Amino acid sequence: MRADVVVVGAGIVGAACARVLAGAGLAVTVIDRSGAASGTSAQGEGNILVSDKDAGPELALVQRSLRLWDELQAELADELTAAVPAIEYERKGGLVVATTETGAAPLLAFAARQRAAGVDARELDDAVAHVLEPDLAPGVHAAVHYPEDAQVQPVIAAEALLASARSRGARTAYGERVVGALRDGDGRITGVRTDRGEHPAGAVVLAAGPWSGEVATVLGASLPVRPRRGVVLVTTRMPHRVFHKVYDADYVGAVGSDDAALQTSSVIESTAGGTVLVGSSRRQAGFDAALDLDAVREIARKATRVFPFLADAAVMRVYGGFRPFMPDHLPVIGADPRVAGLWHATGHEGAGVGLALGTAELLRDVMTGRPPALDPEPFSPARASLGLGAAA
Ligand SMILES: Cc1cc2nc3c(=O)[nH]c(=O)nc-3n(C[C@H](O)[C@H](O)[C@H](O)COP(=O)(O)OP(=O)(O)OC[C@H]3O[C@@H](n4cnc5c(N)ncnc54)[C@H](O)[C@@H]3O)c2cc1C
């Protein structure tokens, strides 16, 4: 059966795209070599953060996404049966602290730029920061509270988005690996070939997370998406002592860095079940998933700088995945400038969960010619900073 659109990848981004494209009346097929949320979307956290984004296009995308996450909650409650669990969306709020004197001024300047861009970023003194988080290390040099920061359970959210897409007519094809493109006589992509057959389509959307670079290659295009490894520590259960997403101001520097070497920063929060999640690291070493003890040690050490009581906590497990890193730090959303029929929705690095809904809406708008809610140009695959040349 010929689809209007084939979406490659059933992670959070592919799932969000499938739902809105099906909602626009398009016949959509989602193909994944494994299953729903079987890639990075199951290997990270579900933070939806304004707090770590400087004024600019990525901040605008997450601000739009937050509004869409608010709406999605209510829409899914109407659309889906009780068989699909709640997506655990919560505006928990974030608290960013500078644990060193040198970190204070950059944090406050960053927050001022964010406020000018419409973010609710409230400077707190040490005493008020300790009212929000009583177990915080004494004497933080600066603190900013971000009430808009939210979270969601990414695996449940991806599955719910796909269930909603199916209720709008989308089909899912799991256990099929995309190995090539179908093309017409003009070179336009007219579908994909998988290891199990062919899926003709009017357009192909590449949403294969950190594997998007290699899938782009088999589709006859290049895309500079690279895997950037990250790990998170999970403690054993304990009484609830962390009430927000709390992180060290140096996290923002790690997010925006190009450095391939190990970078760590503290992002700490508790779960409803009583465990504490302590993230995270960033390192570019291909798809090497070996346990990185340097990263674990560094993350743990930095976390105790923020919450000294964590020095007595036991780590129950360590998990991680590969963020889809883009060299210019922006996701790529829109039509490939070289290969007609190929579209991209990928390269969200450590923010793909948070940005998924805004990405999907923007993609739908540029694909269907609707006026977009945001300027699509900064995310365009044709932007100068990517330097994508002619088709390979
Ligand atoms: C440790 C860590 C913490 C993170 N924390 C956060 C966070 O708090 N907030 C946030 O927003 N983001 C976070 N992220 C990043 C986030 O998880 C990713 O940006 C997001 O999951 C990417 O989603 P995706 O749908 O693009 O990719 P994926 O979820 O990886 O989905 C891609 C899919 O493509 C499929 N695929 C690959 N190749 C093929 C092929 N040839 N044929 C068919 N299918 C194929 C895969 O099976 C996979 O299911 C974190 C990441 C890590 C590693």
The ligand as a Tripos MOL2 file, in Angstrom:
@<TRIPOS>MOLECULE
LIG
   53    58     1     0     0
SMALL
NO_CHARGES

@<TRIPOS>ATOM
      1 C1         21.5390    9.9560   29.0870 C.3       1 LIG1
      2 C2         20.5750   10.7490   28.2710 C.ar      1 LIG1
      3 C3         19.7110   11.6500   28.8940 C.ar      1 LIG1
      4 C4         18.8010   12.3700   28.1370 C.ar      1 LIG1
      5 N1         17.9330   13.2080   28.7840 N.ar      1 LIG1
      6 C5         17.0430   13.9070   28.0500 C.ar      1 LIG1
      7 C6         16.1050   14.7640   28.6980 C.ar      1 LIG1
      8 O1         16.0680   14.8460   29.9200 O.2       1 LIG1
      9 N2         15.2410   15.4710   27.9230 N.ar      1 LIG1
     10 C7         15.2550   15.3820   26.5600 C.ar      1 LIG1
     11 O2         14.4620   16.0600   25.9150 O.2       1 LIG1
     12 N3         16.1060   14.5690   25.9290 N.ar      1 LIG1
     13 C8         16.9970   13.8300   26.6420 C.ar      1 LIG1
     14 N4         17.8750   13.0250   26.0060 N.ar      1 LIG1
     15 C9         17.9110   13.0310   24.5550 C.3       1 LIG1
     16 C10        16.7290   12.3020   23.9840 C.3       1 LIG1
     17 O3         16.6100   11.0270   24.5910 O.3       1 LIG1
     18 C11        16.8790   12.2130   22.4580 C.3       1 LIG1
     19 O4         17.1080   13.5050   21.8990 O.3       1 LIG1
     20 C12        15.5950   11.6570   21.8320 C.3       1 LIG1
     21 O5         15.2200   10.4530   22.4860 O.3       1 LIG1
     22 C13        15.7830   11.3990   20.3560 C.3       1 LIG1
     23 O6         14.5840   10.8280   19.8810 O.3       1 LIG1
     24 P1         14.4750   10.2960   18.4120 P.3       1 LIG1
     25 O7         13.0810    9.8570   18.2020 O.co2     1 LIG1
     26 O8         15.0440   11.3110   17.4830 O.co2     1 LIG1
     27 O9         15.5040    9.0600   18.3620 O.3       1 LIG1
     28 P2         15.3750    7.5870   18.9260 P.3       1 LIG1
     29 O10        14.5550    7.5010   20.1430 O.co2     1 LIG1
     30 O11        16.7580    7.0370   19.0030 O.co2     1 LIG1
     31 O12        14.5730    6.8290   17.7730 O.3       1 LIG1
     32 C14        15.1750    6.5030   16.5550 C.3       1 LIG1
     33 C15        14.5850    5.1990   16.0770 C.3       1 LIG1
     34 O13        15.1130    4.9290   14.7620 O.3       1 LIG1
     35 C16        15.2030    3.5240   14.6330 C.3       1 LIG1
     36 N5         16.1330    3.2090   13.5460 N.ar      1 LIG1
     37 C17        17.4580    3.4450   13.4900 C.ar      1 LIG1
     38 N6         17.9570    3.0130   12.3150 N.ar      1 LIG1
     39 C18        16.9260    2.4790   11.6170 C.ar      1 LIG1
     40 C19        16.8160    1.8650   10.3260 C.ar      1 LIG1
     41 N7         17.8560    1.7000    9.5130 N.pl3     1 LIG1
     42 N8         15.5860    1.4290    9.9240 N.ar      1 LIG1
     43 C20        14.4940    1.5720   10.7240 C.ar      1 LIG1
     44 N9         14.5670    2.1390   11.9620 N.ar      1 LIG1
     45 C21        15.7540    2.6000   12.3960 C.ar      1 LIG1
     46 C22        15.7030    3.0480   15.9980 C.3       1 LIG1
     47 O14        15.3680    1.6850   16.2280 O.3       1 LIG1
     48 C23        14.9710    4.0150   16.9530 C.3       1 LIG1
     49 O15        13.7990    3.4320   17.5020 O.3       1 LIG1
     50 C24        18.7730   12.2310   26.7320 C.ar      1 LIG1
     51 C25        19.6090   11.3160   26.1080 C.ar      1 LIG1
     52 C26        20.4980   10.5660   26.8590 C.ar      1 LIG1
     53 C27        21.3860    9.5730   26.1710 C.3       1 LIG1
@<TRIPOS>BOND
     1     1     2 1
     2     2     3 ar
     3     2    52 ar
     4     3     4 ar
     5     4     5 ar
     6     4    50 ar
     7     5     6 ar
     8     6     7 ar
     9     6    13 1
    10     7     8 2
    11     7     9 ar
    12     9    10 ar
    13    10    11 2
    14    10    12 ar
    15    12    13 ar
    16    13    14 ar
    17    14    15 1
    18    14    50 ar
    19    15    16 1
    20    16    17 1
    21    16    18 1
    22    18    19 1
    23    18    20 1
    24    20    21 1
    25    20    22 1
    26    22    23 1
    27    23    24 1
    28    24    25 2
    29    24    26 1
    30    24    27 1
    31    27    28 1
    32    28    29 2
    33    28    30 1
    34    28    31 1
    35    31    32 1
    36    32    33 1
    37    33    34 1
    38    33    48 1
    39    34    35 1
    40    35    36 1
    41    35    46 1
    42    36    37 ar
    43    36    45 ar
    44    37    38 ar
    45    38    39 ar
    46    39    40 ar
    47    39    45 ar
    48    40    41 1
    49    40    42 ar
    50    42    43 ar
    51    43    44 ar
    52    44    45 ar
    53    46    47 1
    54    46    48 1
    55    48    49 1
    56    50    51 ar
    57    51    52 ar
    58    52    53 1
@<TRIPOS>SUBSTRUCTURE
     1 LIG1         1 GROUP 0 **** ****
